[in-house]
Amino acid sequence: MSQTHYFCPLYSSANVFRNYSALFRHIRYAHCEDTSFSIRCELSVCCGSCYSSFDSYRCHIYCCHRSLVDSFDSDSVIPSNIDNNDSYIQPDANNQSDHIEDPDSFIYRDEECDETDDLINNFDPISFTTIDEKCSFDILLKLYTHFLLELREYHLLPQKVVQLISSNISNLLEVILKLIKTKQSASVLTVVDLETIFTHCQKHFNYELPIEIVLNTSEDHAYYIPLKISLSHLLHSGELLDAINNNTQSLIIQSNKDNDLILSNRQCRSIKSNTSNRKNSDFLLLKLYSDGIGITNPIGPKKDSHKFTCFYFLLDDLPNVLRSQVNLIGLHCIAYTKHLKDKDSRDVIMNVLIQDFNQLQTQGITVPCISSRLYFSFSFLCGDNLASNELGGFQKNFNSGHFCRHCLITYEQRLIPLTDISFV
């Protein structure tokens, strides 16, 4: 290896490389799978170790000589005057310009992302441009609010860290505004507390404040978001509505071919009886799901100090590939679990939810993508055994007796194999 040129120690040819990135690319694609791979690193005085696999050699290069790999020269290979018949991997003339424009995409194309990269790639941040919008402090406030949302929801930073970053950025921008002697006030950047953040989210990102439900006492509260508002935002684009309509029509065609198959809840007797007297034949099914959650302080001595019962909604006509997507499962209501133990408080919550759903069934919603109103019908309320018994005011201890209220099976009967049971 000379001062400016590099030679391949694994290749008998006299091909010369003007930079190390070209040599590294050659070693990777020409000798990566060699069973007799053995190379000594002589890129610096401190090196000299031998590596018997390309993976170990690559890790050493990325760790100690990353600058050599990142540096890229357009003249990667100097053809040799010595003729030889050995094979040599060299980019052709058509693709060479593409590699020169983006060397990292060629060198690191097959590199495996670490756990952090995989986690970041799974998230889809909110993207918008302000190129066509007139610059104003309102646009600045919108970008600043979006930045705080990304820190909190996209990068999952704690609230204290977000507040610290927000405060420092506000101070920095305030100094900049003073330096340029602007006449505008820097008070628009004081988006630190949660109430201010929620206010700007409501203005720029269609955030809806939950409605408070006063329970049996004035100190007990529950919160819910009307279904009309949530569904209007969910079906606003029209793409999801088209997928639902296509799936519904496909299931109707399949069920008409064979009446013995139940492919959707639309074929259930209870739903047919509930929708038989409807004036509007076109409607979507909506179901609710109830479950309990426990919020824990990770640095505190107690666990599950705050237990909540949540009600979620899901469109029952969604295609199977979309049912498990989290962004299509909406939160409808949340309340303390201890408040549901009181019958009066439980009746207040259920009356509010029933009234909200009745308004959705009778009035429907207006979606911009269609000319007519869109109506809904309730299918059922589901939940696990514990949540359902808790909501109905039943016992939550299943250690003895019948642990299933539907089939009334006992723990002893549960241990009997199905082969020993006759269904005739």
C-alpha positions, 0 to 999 in steps of 0.5 A, spaced: 500 500 500 503 506 497 501 513 500 495 514 495 494 508 492 491 501 495 492 494 493 487 488 494 491 483 499 486 477 497 487 478 489 493 476 485 491 481 480 495 488 480 489 492 480 490 499 483 485 503 487 485 510 488 481 510 495 480 505 500 472 506 499 473 503 492 478 497 495 473 496 501 467 495 496 471 490 492 473 486 498 466 486 500 463 484 493 469 479 491 471 476 497 465 476 502 463 469 501 471 466 501 472 460 505 479 462 506 478 469 507 484 472 511 486 479 511 491 483 515 489 491 517 495 495 515 491 502 515 495 505 521 501 504 525 497 501 531 493 496 527 496 489 524 490 484 527 488 479 522 481 477 521 478 471 518 471 473 516 469 479 513 464 481 518 469 482 523 473 486 518 468 490 517 466 491 524 473 493 525 473 498 519 467 501 521 469 502 528 477 505 527 477 507 520 470 510 518 473 516 515 476 512 510 470 508 508 466 515 508 470 518 503 469 517 496 472 519 490 469 518 483 476 515 480 475 508 484 479 504 480 485 504 475 485 499 470 492 495 470 496 494 464 498 487 466 493 482 462 490 477 466 484 472 466 481 472 473 475 475 474 474 482 477 468 485 480 467 492 477 461 497 476 460 498 469 460 505 466 452 506 466 451 504 473 458 508 476 455 515 476 449 513 480 454 510 485 458 516 485 452 520 486 450 516 493 456 512 495 453 511 502 447 507 499 452 503 495 457 501 501 452 500 506 446 498 502 446 491 505 448 493 512 443 491 517 440 496 522 440 496 529 435 496 534 434 503 534 434 504 527 428 499 526 424 502 532 425 509 528 423 506 521 416 503 524 414 510 526 411 514 521 412 522 523 407 527 521 409 530 515 407 537 512 410 543 508 410 550 508 413 552 502 407 555 499 404 558 505 406 565 507 411 566 512 408 568 519 409 567 526 402 563 526 406 558 521 412 558 526 408 557 532 405 551 528 412 548 526 414 549 533 408 545 536 409 540 531 416 539 533 414 538 541 409 533 538 415 529 535 419 529 541 413 527 545 410 522 541 415 520 535 421 520 539 417 518 546 421 523 550 419 524 557 415 531 559 420 534 563 425 533 557 420 536 552 419 542 557 427 543 558 428 543 550 422 547 549 424 552 554 432 552 552 429 553 544 425 559 547 430 562 550 435 561 544 430 564 539 428 570 544 436 572 544 436 571 536 430 576 536 433 581 540 439 581 536 436 582 529 432 587 533 425 585 531 419 589 533 415 582 534 414 579 541 417 572 542 411 571 547 408 566 541 414 561 543 411 560 550 408 553 548 411 549 554 405 547 559 400 542 557 394 546 556 398 551 551 400 545 547 393 542 547 390 549 544 395 549 539 394 542 537 386 543 537 388 549 532 393 545 527 392 538 528 384 537 529 385 535 536 379 534 540 378 536 547 375 530 551 368 532 555 368 531 562 362 527 565 361 529 572 359 523 576 355 521 583 360 527 586 363 533 584 370 530 585 369 524 581 369 525 573 370 521 567 372 523 560 369 521 553 370 524 546 363 524 542 363 518 536 361 523 531 367 527 532 372 521 532 369 518 526 369 524 522 376 525 523 377 517 521 373 517 515 375 524 512 380 522 507 375 517 504 380 512 502 378 508 508 371 508 507 372 505 500 376 500 503 370 498 508 365 499 502 369 494 498 370 489 503 362 489 505 360 488 498 365 482 497 362 479 504 355 480 501 357 476 495 360 470 498 355 470 503 349 469 498 353 463 495 353 459 501 348 461 507 351 456 512 357 461 512 357 467 517 362 471 514 361 478 518 357 480 524 351 483 519 349 476 518 347 475 526 340 475 528 341 480 533 344 485 528 338 484 523 333 485 528 336 491 530 337 494 523 330 491 520 326 498 522 332 503 519 330 508 514 337 508 511 339 501 508 346 503 508 350 504 514 356 501 518 357 497 524 360 499 530 362 495 536 365 497 543 371 494 547 372 495 554 378 493 558 382 495 564 389 499 564 394 500 570 398 506 570 404 505 574 409 510 577 416 507 575 420 510 580 415 510 585 414 504 591 407 502 589 404 499 583 398 500 579 396 506 583 391 508 578 387 503 575 382 506 569 377 502 565 377 504 558 372 504 552 374 503 545 371 503 538 372 500 532 369 499 525 366 492 525 366 492 517 374 493 516 377 489 512 381 483 516 388 486 514 386 493 517 383 491 524 389 490 528 392 497 526 392 501 532 390 508 529 384 505 527 382 503 534 379 509 537 379 511 545 372 513 546 371 514 554 376 513 560 374 513 567 377 510 574 375 503 575 373 505 583 368 509 580 365 504 576 364 500 583 358 505 585 352 504 581 350 511 581 356 513 577 356 507 573 349 509 571 351 516 569 357 514 565 353 508 561 347 513 560 352 518 557 355 513 552 348 510 550 345 517 549 352 519 544 351 513 540 343 514 539 345 520 536 350 517 532 345 512 529 339 517 528 343 523 526 349 520 522 355 524 520 357 528 514 363 526 510 366 531 505 368 525 500 360 523 499 354 527 498 350 524 503 350 523 510 353 516 513 349 512 518 352 507 523 349 501 527 351 498 534 353 491 533 355 489 540 360 491 546 365 486 548 371 485 553 374 480 557 371 476 563 374 481 568 372 487 564 365 485 563 363 482 570 366 489 572 362 493 568 355 489 569 357 489 577 358 482 578 363 478 582 370 478 579 373 472 583 373 466 578 377 461 583 371 457 584 364 455 581 363 457 573 368 461 570 364 463 564 357 466 564 355 464 557 357 456 557 357 455 565 363 451 565 366 449 571 374 448 573 373 440 573 369 440 567 375 444 563 380 438 565 376 433 561 378 432 554 374 433 548 375 426 546 371 423 552 365 428 551 360 426 546 356 431 542 351 427 539 
